[in-house]
Amino acid sequence: MTTPAAIDVRHEPEQSRFVAAVDGMDSVVRYRIDGDVMHVLSTHVPPALEGRGIAAALTRAALAYADAHQLRVDPVCSYTAAYLRRQGR
């Protein structure tokens, strides 16, 4: 069993998104901040990259940012809502 390569996630605050470029394709989590709430709007991973943990890596980065900035998270995105449930948050 091999361990997947680390997924490099970059934050692009000017575009309100987190991005991971894998195999020449971008996967994205988009958000909006209103006051002390981060609304996670959507998660997109190209079909060819699904099942590689990219959405989870992006979501972890977004949640870490929210935690670091003491923001409450509103999981508008169904993936984020499911991720939070799985994490018991």
Secondary structure, DSSP 8 states (H G I E B T S, - for coil): --------EEEEGGGTEEEEEETTEEEEEEEEEETTEEEEEEEE--GGGTTSSHHHHHHHHHHHHHHHTT-EEEE-SHHHHHHHHHHT-
